[in-house]
């Protein structure tokens, strides 16, 4: 059975381009809609397996349309947006509202740039077809709670005493931004080790993601856009379209951004991050968590951490949007614990005192 896809975009040229990519790949049955209103009407009739959704559209924009889809007829949605700073913020909000993934919209002349996103589009739409979704009831409750909640007090930030763990390493991909927005704020401000995150994401997104997380986390959150000394009380988000690595200077551990290495498929690479940490830190003093995402990035190196005496967590299949990366870690016997997403922060806090 082909995967049915509804492509939603107000540009006729973009609709044709995206439809052509999927048709050429094979295995897809594609319909199109010109805006959010048209999409909702077609959704009720055709019940597609996946929706690709533009952000900026007349009559009903993509974010409004997404909220209605997730409440009325939950369907896997892949956002298609240009990578401006504004659209990065909106796309992150879309991921928190339940979108499975995102694909950068080709810039400039579509016909000249469409090949740049073709492989990514096909891969992410196929992955989305089997992705897990948030329950509509939970999403609705979250939206209503956020709209009625008074402004939160600034997070309490404290630094704990030195413990037995030097670094916490977290890797995630598809579904990761939404999960990080739940997991990282649940870590205590007294966590006994700094945290470094490799989330597969474009470079234009990581600054917005770090700022958004910094507003709600007890720990300070930074985008790694330069050489930074690693300190407790802080979370470091690797910059997109590059790799983040750990190194050591005379005054202690540092993190830095380095050009994406061709031997790694996804960036920032989780495997490369963990491998660099193992060079400078005793694996027994590392704690790692591998979260939702397709593929196997992070599984090899985190399994080595466990073999070296460190502790690792794989997100459980029951909560992972895509149980690729954490599933591979679990299958290799590289997970100290396999936990649903809502238990991971608590376990990290227990291990990293």
Rosetta blueprint (number, residue, H / E / L):
1 X L
2 X L
3 X E
4 X E
5 X E
6 X E
7 X E
8 X E
9 X L
10 X L
11 X L
12 X H
13 X H
14 X H
15 X H
16 X H
17 X H
18 X H
19 X H
20 X H
21 X H
22 X H
23 X H
24 X H
25 X H
26 X L
27 X L
28 X E
29 X E
30 X E
31 X E
32 X E
33 X E
34 X L
35 X L
36 X H
37 X H
38 X H
39 X H
40 X H
41 X H
42 X H
43 X H
44 X H
45 X H
46 X H
47 X L
48 X L
49 X L
50 X E
51 X E
52 X E
53 X E
54 X E
55 X L
56 X L
57 X L
58 X L
59 X L
60 X L
61 X L
62 X H
63 X H
64 X H
65 X H
66 X H
67 X H
68 X H
69 X H
70 X H
71 X H
72 X H
73 X L
74 X L
75 X L
76 X E
77 X E
78 X E
79 X E
80 X E
81 X E
82 X L
83 X L
84 X L
85 X H
86 X H
87 X H
88 X H
89 X H
90 X H
91 X H
92 X H
93 X H
94 X H
95 X H
96 X H
97 X H
98 X L
99 X L
100 X L
101 X E
102 X E
103 X E
104 X E
105 X L
106 X L
107 X L
108 X L
109 X L
110 X H
111 X H
112 X H
113 X H
114 X L
115 X H
116 X H
117 X H
118 X H
119 X H
120 X H
121 X H
122 X H
123 X H
124 X H
125 X H
126 X H
127 X H
128 X H
129 X H
130 X L
131 X L
132 X L
133 X L
134 X L
135 X L
136 X H
137 X H
138 X H
139 X H
140 X H
141 X H
142 X H
143 X H
144 X H
145 X H
146 X H
147 X H
148 X H
149 X L
150 X L
151 X L
152 X L
153 X L
154 X L
155 X L
156 X L
157 X L
158 X L
159 X L
160 X L
161 X L
162 X L
163 X L
164 X L
165 X L
166 X L
167 X E
168 X E
169 X E
170 X E
171 X E
172 X E
173 X L
174 X L
175 X L
176 X H
177 X H
178 X H
179 X H
180 X H
181 X H
182 X H
183 X H
184 X H
185 X H
186 X H
187 X L
188 X L
189 X L
190 X L
191 X L
192 X L
193 X L
194 X E
195 X E
196 X E
197 X E
198 X E
199 X E
200 X L
201 X L
202 X L
203 X H
204 X H
205 X H
206 X H
207 X H
208 X H
209 X H
210 X H
211 X H
212 X H
213 X H
214 X H
215 X L
216 X L
217 X L
218 X L
219 X L
220 X E
221 X E
222 X E
223 X E
224 X E
225 X L
226 X L
227 X L
228 X E
229 X E
230 X L
231 X L
232 X L
233 X L
234 X E
235 X E
236 X E
237 X E
238 X E
239 X L
240 X L
241 X L
242 X E
243 X E
244 X E
245 X E
246 X E
247 X E
248 X E
249 X E
250 X L
251 X L
252 X E
253 X E
254 X E
255 X E
256 X E
257 X E
258 X E
259 X E
260 X L
261 X L
262 X L
263 X L
264 X L
265 X L
266 X L
267 X L
268 X L
269 X L
270 X H
271 X H
272 X H
273 X H
274 X H
275 X H
276 X H
277 X H
278 X H
279 X H
280 X H
281 X L
282 X L
283 X H
284 X H
285 X H
286 X E
287 X E
288 X E
289 X E
290 X E
291 X L
292 X L
293 X E
294 X L
295 X L
296 X L
297 X L
298 X L
299 X H
300 X H
301 X H
302 X H
303 X H
304 X H
305 X H
306 X H
307 X H
308 X L
309 X L
310 X L
311 X E
312 X E
313 X E
314 X E
315 X E
316 X L
317 X L
318 X L
319 X L
320 X L
321 X L
322 X L
323 X E
324 X L
325 X H
326 X H
327 X H
328 X H
329 X H
330 X H
331 X H
332 X L
333 X L
334 X L
335 X L
336 X L
337 X E
338 X E
339 X E
340 X L
341 X H
342 X H
343 X H
344 X H
345 X H
346 X H
347 X H
348 X H
349 X H
350 X H
351 X H
352 X L
353 X L
